[in-house]
C-alpha cells in the first residue's frame, strides 16, 4: 500500500477527478497558459532530478536522504518537484477548462505538505541538524 502513497499517484487522482467533473471555467479553456505551466513544471522536475543525481541521493519521499541538496533549483525552492505537481494540476485544469482542478490545487498542496513535506523535513532535520535549519531559514518551502 505504501507504493501507492506517492505524490505522482495523488497528482494522478486529482487529474482524474478534474477530467471527469464537467464544471467548466467561465470563459472556457486556457490552452496556452496551461501548456506554459506544464512546461515550466517539467523544467522544475528535470532540474530537481539532476540535482538529486549529482548529489547521489534519493528522490523517494519516504526514504532518508544521503545528502542535503541546496544548490541548483533548490536555492529557490525546497520543494520544486511538489511545486511542479501543483503547476501540472493547474495547467491541465486550464487546458481542460475545469473549475474542479482549480479547487483541487490548494487541496493537493495541503496533502503534499502534510503527507510528504513535513515528514521529509523531520527526517532531514534529524540527519542534518543545524545545516538543514540554516537552509530552511534561507530558502522558502514553495517559492
C-alpha contacts under 8 A as a table, 3 or more apart, distances in Angstrom:
res1	aa1	res2	aa2	distance
1	X	4	X	5.43
1	X	5	X	6.91
2	X	5	X	5.04
2	X	6	X	7.69
3	X	6	X	6.54
4	X	9	X	6.34
5	X	9	X	6.82
5	X	10	X	7.49
6	X	9	X	5.44
6	X	10	X	6.64
6	X	61	X	7.44
7	X	10	X	5.13
7	X	11	X	6.11
7	X	82	X	7.64
7	X	85	X	7.86
7	X	112	X	6.96
7	X	116	X	7.93
8	X	11	X	4.92
8	X	12	X	6.02
8	X	85	X	7.63
9	X	12	X	5.01
9	X	13	X	6.25
10	X	13	X	5.08
10	X	14	X	6.29
10	X	108	X	7.60
11	X	14	X	5.11
11	X	15	X	6.12
11	X	85	X	6.49
11	X	89	X	7.09
11	X	108	X	7.45
12	X	15	X	4.98
12	X	16	X	6.05
13	X	16	X	5.07
13	X	17	X	6.21
14	X	17	X	5.16
14	X	18	X	6.06
14	X	89	X	7.31
14	X	101	X	7.24
14	X	104	X	6.72
14	X	108	X	7.60
15	X	18	X	4.96
15	X	19	X	6.07
15	X	89	X	6.33
15	X	92	X	7.54
15	X	101	X	7.21
16	X	19	X	5.07
16	X	20	X	6.28
17	X	20	X	5.36
17	X	21	X	6.11
17	X	100	X	7.64
17	X	101	X	7.77
18	X	21	X	5.53
18	X	93	X	6.73
18	X	98	X	6.37
18	X	99	X	7.86
18	X	100	X	5.45
18	X	101	X	4.85
19	X	22	X	7.51
19	X	96	X	7.34
19	X	98	X	7.47
21	X	98	X	7.35
21	X	100	X	6.74
22	X	98	X	6.86
23	X	98	X	5.74
23	X	99	X	5.79
23	X	100	X	6.89
24	X	28	X	6.53
24	X	97	X	5.33
24	X	98	X	4.66
24	X	99	X	5.68
25	X	28	X	5.29
25	X	29	X	6.88
25	X	97	X	5.06
25	X	98	X	5.44
25	X	99	X	5.29
28	X	97	X	5.43
29	X	94	X	5.72
29	X	95	X	5.40
29	X	96	X	5.82
29	X	97	X	4.09
29	X	98	X	7.87
30	X	33	X	5.83
30	X	34	X	6.15
30	X	94	X	4.96
30	X	95	X	5.22
30	X	96	X	7.71
30	X	97	X	6.62
31	X	34	X	5.23
31	X	35	X	6.14
31	X	94	X	6.44
31	X	95	X	4.39
31	X	96	X	7.70
32	X	35	X	4.97
32	X	36	X	6.01
32	X	95	X	7.52
33	X	36	X	5.06
33	X	37	X	6.33
33	X	91	X	7.09
33	X	94	X	7.19
33	X	95	X	7.79
34	X	37	X	5.22
34	X	38	X	6.36
34	X	90	X	7.06
34	X	91	X	3.75
34	X	92	X	5.98
34	X	93	X	7.44
34	X	94	X	5.10
34	X	95	X	5.16
35	X	38	X	5.11
35	X	39	X	6.15
35	X	91	X	6.16
35	X	92	X	7.78
35	X	95	X	7.16
36	X	39	X	5.15
36	X	40	X	6.18
36	X	91	X	7.49
37	X	40	X	5.11
37	X	41	X	6.10
37	X	87	X	5.66
37	X	88	X	6.59
37	X	90	X	7.46
37	X	91	X	5.23
38	X	41	X	4.92
38	X	42	X	6.18
38	X	84	X	7.91
38	X	87	X	6.27
38	X	88	X	5.02
38	X	91	X	5.57
38	X	92	X	7.72
39	X	42	X	5.02
39	X	43	X	6.35
40	X	43	X	5.07
40	X	44	X	6.33
40	X	84	X	7.66
40	X	87	X	7.87
41	X	44	X	5.05
41	X	45	X	6.29
41	X	81	X	7.87
41	X	83	X	7.57
41	X	84	X	4.26
41	X	85	X	7.17
41	X	87	X	5.87
41	X	88	X	6.25
42	X	45	X	5.15
42	X	46	X	6.19
42	X	84	X	7.04
43	X	46	X	5.18
43	X	47	X	6.07
44	X	47	X	5.20
44	X	48	X	6.05
44	X	73	X	7.30
44	X	80	X	5.86
44	X	81	X	6.43
44	X	84	X	6.19
45	X	48	X	5.11
45	X	49	X	6.01
45	X	80	X	6.86
45	X	81	X	5.31
45	X	84	X	6.58
46	X	49	X	5.19
46	X	50	X	6.09
47	X	50	X	5.16
47	X	51	X	6.29
47	X	72	X	7.27
47	X	73	X	6.17
48	X	51	X	5.08
48	X	52	X	6.23
48	X	72	X	7.71
48	X	73	X	6.24
48	X	74	X	7.26
48	X	80	X	6.57
48	X	81	X	6.70
49	X	52	X	5.04
49	X	53	X	6.06
49	X	59	X	7.38
50	X	53	X	5.05
50	X	54	X	6.07
51	X	54	X	5.11
51	X	55	X	6.21
51	X	69	X	6.99
51	X	71	X	7.24
51	X	72	X	6.45
51	X	73	X	7.67
52	X	55	X	5.15
52	X	56	X	5.92
52	X	57	X	5.51
52	X	58	X	6.74
52	X	59	X	6.56
52	X	69	X	6.88
53	X	56	X	4.81
53	X	57	X	6.50
55	X	67	X	6.34
55	X	68	X	7.99
55	X	69	X	6.70
56	X	66	X	7.34
56	X	67	X	7.37
57	X	65	X	5.57
57	X	66	X	5.04
57	X	67	X	5.74
58	X	63	X	7.05
58	X	64	X	7.59
58	X	65	X	5.53
58	X	66	X	7.03
59	X	65	X	7.89
60	X	63	X	5.78
61	X	116	X	6.35
61	X	120	X	6.69
62	X	116	X	7.59
62	X	120	X	7.24
64	X	120	X	7.86
64	X	123	X	6.38
64	X	124	X	7.32
65	X	68	X	7.08
65	X	124	X	7.27
68	X	124	X	7.60
68	X	128	X	7.30
68	X	132	X	7.42
69	X	74	X	6.75
70	X	74	X	5.02
70	X	75	X	5.67
70	X	78	X	7.84
70	X	135	X	7.16
71	X	74	X	5.26
71	X	75	X	5.29
72	X	75	X	5.82
73	X	76	X	5.73
73	X	77	X	6.63
73	X	80	X	7.12
74	X	77	X	5.03
74	X	78	X	5.35
74	X	79	X	7.29
74	X	80	X	7.02
74	X	139	X	7.96
75	X	78	X	7.37
75	X	139	X	6.44
76	X	139	X	6.20
76	X	140	X	7.02
76	X	143	X	6.33
77	X	80	X	5.59
77	X	139	X	6.14
77	X	140	X	5.59
77	X	141	X	5.75
77	X	142	X	5.30
77	X	143	X	5.09
78	X	136	X	7.70
78	X	139	X	6.41
78	X	140	X	6.23
78	X	141	X	4.90
78	X	142	X	6.37
78	X	143	X	7.97
79	X	82	X	5.43
79	X	83	X	6.18
79	X	117	X	7.91
79	X	141	X	6.07
79	X	142	X	5.81
80	X	83	X	4.89
80	X	84	X	6.02
80	X	142	X	7.05
81	X	84	X	4.87
81	X	85	X	6.32
82	X	85	X	4.97
82	X	86	X	6.56
82	X	112	X	7.11
83	X	86	X	5.22
83	X	87	X	6.34
83	X	142	X	6.29
84	X	87	X	4.95
84	X	88	X	6.05
85	X	88	X	5.14
85	X	89	X	6.35
86	X	89	X	5.21
86	X	90	X	6.13
86	X	105	X	5.95
86	X	108	X	7.11
86	X	109	X	6.86
87	X	90	X	4.99
87	X	91	X	5.82
88	X	91	X	4.98
88	X	92	X	6.19
89	X	92	X	5.34
89	X	93	X	6.11
89	X	101	X	6.49
89	X	102	X	7.89
89	X	105	X	6.60
90	X	93	X	5.06
90	X	94	X	6.27
90	X	101	X	6.42
90	X	102	X	6.09
90	X	105	X	6.50
91	X	94	X	5.22
91	X	95	X	6.20
92	X	95	X	4.88
92	X	96	X	5.85
92	X	97	X	7.96
92	X	101	X	7.58
93	X	96	X	5.28
93	X	97	X	5.60
93	X	98	X	5.01
93	X	99	X	6.95
93	X	100	X	7.51
93	X	101	X	4.69
93	X	102	X	6.17
94	X	97	X	4.85
94	X	98	X	6.59
98	X	101	X	5.67
98	X	102	X	7.15
99	X	102	X	5.27
99	X	103	X	6.46
100	X	103	X	5.01
100	X	104	X	6.10
101	X	104	X	5.01
101	X	105	X	6.44
102	X	105	X	5.50
102	X	106	X	8.00
103	X	106	X	6.59
103	X	107	X	7.16
104	X	107	X	4.87
104	X	108	X	5.93
105	X	108	X	5.21
105	X	109	X	6.19
106	X	109	X	4.84
106	X	110	X	6.18
107	X	110	X	5.27
107	X	111	X	6.18
108	X	111	X	4.95
108	X	112	X	5.98
109	X	112	X	5.20
109	X	113	X	6.11
110	X	113	X	5.11
110	X	114	X	6.11
111	X	114	X	5.29
111	X	115	X	5.82
111	X	116	X	7.85
112	X	115	X	5.42
112	X	116	X	5.33
112	X	117	X	6.26
113	X	116	X	5.65
113	X	117	X	4.57
113	X	118	X	5.88
114	X	117	X	6.27
114	X	118	X	5.69
114	X	119	X	7.52
115	X	118	X	6.95
115	X	119	X	6.89
116	X	119	X	5.60
116	X	120	X	5.99
117	X	120	X	5.07
117	X	121	X	6.02
118	X	121	X	5.09
118	X	122	X	6.25
119	X	122	X	5.05
119	X	123	X	6.35
120	X	123	X	5.15
120	X	124	X	6.16
121	X	124	X	5.04
121	X	125	X	5.91
122	X	125	X	5.09
122	X	126	X	6.14
123	X	126	X	5.15
123	X	127	X	6.21
124	X	127	X	5.04
124	X	128	X	5.64
124	X	129	X	7.36
124	X	132	X	6.68
125	X	128	X	5.36
125	X	129	X	4.79
125	X	130	X	7.58
125	X	132	X	5.71
125	X	133	X	6.92
126	X	129	X	5.67
128	X	131	X	5.67
128	X	132	X	5.46
129	X	132	X	5.51
129	X	133	X	6.42
130	X	133	X	4.85
130	X	134	X	6.07
131	X	134	X	5.23
131	X	135	X	6.32
132	X	135	X	4.97
132	X	136	X	6.18
133	X	136	X	5.16
133	X	137	X	6.17
134	X	137	X	5.10
134	X	138	X	6.34
135	X	138	X	5.19
135	X	139	X	5.95
136	X	139	X	5.23
136	X	140	X	6.68
136	X	141	X	7.48
137	X	140	X	7.60
140	X	143	X	5.59
